[in-house]
């Protein structure tokens, strides 16, 4: 099937749309550009569809390249038949392709190959085709001392090796066995006895089994981590009924080649050959392959979880251009404070010591008061790490003492702030600022504009993933970079204030071009128009086409430069002005008038209805920000530590991370609580992302507190009785099967089981 037809079928769209999108991407267009400015060509494909298409094109082109190499190899051997060529052309996966190639794949000199060289292949085929033959009698005709075949057992062993290889290289049989094992197989985990104590965090898997195709991502990655750390051994088994004479997979092999017990002379020998083919050839190969399949699927899911969480975090509501004080809390080393102005420029820093051992409470409050008055601070952003609630209490007392300030205080995630502080980018951006103070600057800026600040940090360091260190790091990095690119371009970038880190994610930009842009801006002053971008060295026509629509110039020469209208479409805006007799200033923001216009009136060969509709939306609200309105969570003043929590408490919190088994919520006690998937709603929830996203403000009830292990069980089913585990909806939160001889303690309830899965670095 043609590549475009295959992808079109998968996406449920027309092949013409796929062909157009592939053509644009091959010409160097970016996904954000195609999604936003080439809707007519692609039929309105969005960035999600385009990302899928982009990945599938890479996979299918690699498949085509591999197919061509395999065809050349088989042709060289003189073994390419018309039927085989058709089969190779028909496959749609790399696994199927490799299955077909297996019998022809150059390999080291196997025992089967040695047996063929000794002339034993006719013997093997005779015994397979005619079980009425007596193996010992017929084998006597194939003795060949010159080739090392001096006795009948040696001849029969050689024939067996030939048949075993044949059985193990049958593509159709491999496909049947693979799917049977995937659907019926169980993955068994056992603890390595000498590692039981040091691997106690994997205690839930010391004696465990579960259907391999049902193992969720987080559990699969925990199992593989346990294996990689030498704590667990993993085997794939097929459950058998008591009294079964033959392993189900052996029976499948036998049936495929017409081998069965009928009392004929050759039946026993052939069945033994089938058994050995399964145990020695097929099972080890398929077990390794299906474990790899499970891991790949688990990694794909985990990367998807990280991507969704990162997207939600990047697109969190910005506080906007307001003076902000960032506080990076600490006990012994003090609380680092940094004040930034409306543009994010650092104005002043300070270090205060309100907490033990120094206990300079009043002096610290005076310092903060002075900074607020001096710089007209409107918001205080407090990092949610060590000493955060104690620092929040300091700010609370300041607000009570100085009510005229009318300040707002907020707790923000400080994940990645320390990474930023020590980064090369921070050194360039804040060269005169001590490393210990840079984190406070980042905490302030990420409240003002989360997207603009978080792009400066390696996405993998932001810490909203699930088993992020256990997945393919190249694939993770590529996927997260795509997420950041899509988010940056969805929001748009203020060209005259953006950092090089933010600009580097703009469609068409590279990190080098982003640095050049900032250097040019610093040397020549703010850009007055998009057209002036063409004066920047190495900013060519193609880059201008890809980037211009995503760059905003506020207060410039042309009001359209502050919008998402692409410069190539400015003539359409002019046509609207001519047709209506209104200038651009009259059109912008006049919702009722713009709604009265007929978009079809302004279409032409280049710009169709989707583009005209987008232009009218932009004229209504130029440069509109797709992010939500800025809101804050309110933590209870008298709830600061685990000791303050009581079952049944109703609290407000912020979702910090969403995993496959639930959501973690910051309720202001230094330890996130877990809302298990079964406690997210009063209905069945298949995926927690259906209900919550990172950054959401939610109402929760405390179910249970385990102070010894610092675990908090929460529920969003607010009528849930405290102290009880949530009753899962049908099919929800089922426990995996376990062996009867259970040596490790069973988790009590869905919440406890989820906590056992939630490793520290997920």
C-alpha positions, 0 to 999 in steps of 0.5 A, a space after each residue: 500500500 502506498 505510504 500516503 494511503 496507509 497513513 491516511 487510513 490510520 488517521 481517518 483522512 484523505 490521502 491528498 491531505 497526507 501527501 500535501 503534509 509530507 511534501 511541506 515537511 520534506 521542504 523544511 516546513 515545521 509542524 507548527 507552521 503547517 498546522 497554523 498557516 497551511 490549513 488549505 493544503 492539509 485540510 486542516 490537520 492539527 499539530 497532533 495529527 502532524 506529529 503522528 504523521 511525521 513519526 509514521 513517515 520516518 518509520 515507514 521510510 525506514 521500513 522501505 529502506 530495510 525491505 530494499 536491503 533485504 530484497 537485494 540480499 535474497 536476490 544475491 543468494 538467488 532465492 528470491 521467488 515471485 511469491 516471496 517478493 510479494 510477501 515482502 512488499 505486503 508487510 507493514 511492520 519491521 517485525 513481519 519483515 524480519 520474520 520473512 528474512 530470517 531463513 535467508 539472513 546470513 548467520 554464523 555456521 550453525 549446527 543445522 548448516 553443518 548437518 546440511 553440508 554433511 548431506 543430511 537435509 534429505 533425511 530430515 525432509 524424508 522423516 518430516 514428510 513420511 512418519 511411517 519411516 523408521 528413523 533409525 533404519 532410514 538414517 543408516 543410509 546417510 552415514 558419512 565418516 568423512 563429514 563426521 557422521 559415523 553413527 545413526 544417532 549422529 545422523 538423526 541429531 543432524 536431521 533434527 537440527 535442520 528441522 529445528 531451524 526450519 520450524 524456528 524460521 517459519 514466518 507464519 508460525 512465528 506470527 501465530 506464536 507471537 500473538 498467542 504468547 502475547 494474549 495468553 502469556 503471563 510474566 512472572 517475577 521472582 526475587 533473587 534471594 540474596 537481593 531481598 533485603 537491599 531490593 525491598 522497594 520492589 517487595 510488591 514484585 518478589 512473587 508476582 505474575 500478571 498477563 503480559 498484555 495487561 501489565 500497565 506502563 508503570 508496573 512494567 517499568 518497575 519490573 524492568 528496573 528491578 531486573 536491571 538492578 539484579 533484584 528480580 528475575 523475569 520469565 514469560 510462561 503460559 498457564 497450563 491445565 493440570 494433566 495437559 500432555 503437551 505445552 500449548 505452543 509445542 502443540 501449535 508447532 506440531 499442528 503447523 507442520 502436521 506432526 502428531 502421535 498416531 503410533 507411526 515409527 517416526 512420530 515420537 522422534 518428530 514430536 521430540 524434535 518439535 519439543 526441542 525446537 520450542 525450548 531451544 529456538 522458539 521460546 527464547 527468541 519470542 520471550 526476549 522479543 515480547 519482553 522488549 515489546 512490553 518495554 517499548 509499549 511501557 516506554 511509549 506510554 510513560 513518554 506520553 504521560 511526561 509529554 502531557 504533563 509538560 504541555 500542561 505545565 508549560 501552558 499554565 496560566 501566566 501572572 503576566 507583566 507584574 513586579 514579582 518577588 521570588 523566594 527560594 526557601 531554605 533553613 540553614 542556608 537561608 531564604 533567597 529573595 529576588 525581585 523582578 520588574 514587569 519584563 522579568 528584569 532582575 532588580 534586586 536580591 537578598 538573603 534572609 534567615 528567618 528559620 532555625 538556626 539563625 531565627 532572624 524572623 523580625 529582621 527577615 520581615 523588615 527586609 521583605 517589607 523594604 523590597 516590596 515598598 521599594 519595587 512596588 511588588 504585587 506578587 510573591 512566588 514561593 518555591 515549594 521545597 524545603 522550608 516552603 510552608 515556614 517561609 509562607 508563614 513569614 509572608 502571611 505575617 508580613 501581609 497581616 502587618 502591612 495590609 496596605 501592600 495588597 500582595 498575593 502570595 503563591 506557592 510554585 513548583 521549584 522543579 528544575 530551579 537548581 538545574 537552571 541556577 548552575 546552567 550555562 544559560 543562567 551564567 550568561 543571563 545572570 553573570 553577576 548573580 551568585 548561583 545560590 540566588 539564581 533559583 529565586 529569580 527563576 521562581 519569580 519568573 516562572 510565576 510571571 510567565 511559566 512558558 518563557 522561564 521553563 524553556 530555559 531548563 532541560 525538559 527532562 529535569 522538570 520532573 513531571 514524568 513517570 519512570 523517566 530515567 528508565 525510558 529511551 532518553 533519545 526518544 524522550 528528549 525528541 518528544 519533549 522538544 516537540 512538545 515545547 516547540 508546539 507550546 511556544 508557537 501556540 502562544 507566540 513570542 514577544 520578539 523584543 523581550 524573548 530570551 534566546 532559549 525561548 526564541 530557539 523553539 520558534 518555528 524555523 529558528 535554531 539555537 544559533 539563530 536565536 542567539 544572533 537575534 538577541 545580539 542584534 536586538 541588543 546592538 540595534 534596539 527593539 524591532 519596530 516591525 516584522 519586516 525589519 527581521 530581514 535585516 538580521 544576518 542569516 535570517 533568510 526568506 525561508 526562515 522568515 516564512 516559517 517564523 514570522 507569524 509566531 513572533 509578536 511586536 507590540 506597539 510597533 509600526 503595524 498593529 498586525 505585527 502583534 497578531 498571529 496573522 502571517 505577513 504573507 496574508 497582510 494583503 487579505 487584511 488590506 482587502 477587508 479594510 478596502 471592502 469595509 471602508 474601515 482602517 485597521 484600528 477600527 477593525 481590531 477588537 470590533 467583535 460585532 462588526 467582524 462577525 457580520 462579515 462573510 469570510 467567503 467574500 475575501 477568499 482567493 486562490 492562495 487563501 481559503 476559508 480557514 485562513 480568512 476565518 483565522 484572520 478575522 479571529 485575530 482582528 477580534 483579539 490580536 495575539 490572544 493568549 490560549 492559556 487559561 486565566 491566572 488563578 491561585 490555590 489557597 492552602 489552609 493557614 493551620 495545615 503546614 506539616 503531616 502532623 496537622 493533617 486529619 482524615 476527613 479534612 477538605 483541602 485545596 491543592 495543586 496537581 503537581 504530577 499525573 501518572 497512569 495510576 493517579 495524580 499527586 497533589 501539593 496541599 502545602 505540607 512538604 509532601 504531595 498526596 496521592 489521589 489514586 485513579 479510583 478516587 479521581 471521580 465518581 465514575 470509571 476513569 481509564 486515564 487520569 488525564 481525562 480528569 486532571 492535568 498538572 497545574 490544576 487547582 483541585 478540591 481534595 479530602 484526606 483519606 489516610 496519613 502514614 506518617 512513618 512512610 510520609 504518605 498521604 492518601 487523598 480523594 476527589 470523591 468528596 463524599 468518600 468516608 475518611 479512613 476508607 479506601 476508595 471503592 473502584 468502579 467496575 474494572 478499576 484498579 484491579 490487583 495483579 495475580 500473585 503466586 499462592 506462596 506469597 512471601 512478601 506482605 500484601 499491600 492493603 487496598 488500592 491506595 497502598 498498592 499505588 504507593 508501592 508503585 510510586 518510586 521516588 524518581 518517577 
